[in-house]
Amino acid sequence: METGYCQRVAEVCVGSSTIYNGCMEMEQKVHDNSKSCWSGIPPRMRNYCHEVGKVGGGSDSILKGCIDMESDATSSTLEFKY
């Protein structure tokens, strides 16, 4: 996680300290919760989602969202319904 992500989010709200602090708390919680399962994520998914998180501004929340969606996609098969 980089603090720049939360700074950019807070700037949308004219530099709100409340938004910045809330963002940092959320990012820290996601980071702490993700550490324990990181090694169990397939390397290809880890690398891909890490890049997605970086594109999103360095957000661990975006990285986790990517991992959750990729995991869901690999565990189910969608079919087109007419």
Secondary structure, 3 states (H helix, E strand, C coil): CCHHHHHHHHHHCCCCHHHHHHHHHHHHHHHHHHHCCHHHCCHHHHHHHHHHHHHCCCCHHHHHHHHHHHHHHHCCCCCCCC
